[in-house]
Amino acid sequence: MDQIEYSVAYVDTRGRISRDGVEFIRKSGEHRTSFIARYLSALGKEGWAVSGIQHLARPETAYYILQRPLAEGATPEAETTRDD
């Protein structure tokens, strides 16, 4: 069975995206849609795909849930355990 790893990006379409402590800022004069597309294209080159979007109270903001196949032999960055 293939394993998947996840990551979450905080997206503010007014001009800022934050993921794993790294900020991605909209260029001066860049349209909001172009800004988001540029970010998602960069993530796609790393194998990430959007698997869900959780909108937040402020309309311009959301969490983008990202996923990609886990490389063979790799361990997910944030492993969780279950209490049965």
Long-range contacts (C-beta under 8 A, 24 or more apart in sequence): 2-69, 2-70, 3-69, 3-70, 3-76, 4-67, 4-68, 4-69, 4-70, 5-67, 5-68, 5-69, 5-70, 5-74, 5-76, 5-77, 6-51, 6-65, 6-66, 6-67, 6-76, 7-48, 7-65, 7-66, 7-67, 7-77, 8-63, 8-64, 8-65, 8-66, 9-39, 9-43, 9-63, 9-64, 9-66, 10-61, 10-63, 11-36, 11-39, 11-61, 11-62, 11-63, 11-64, 12-58, 12-60, 12-61, 13-60, 13-61, 14-60, 19-66
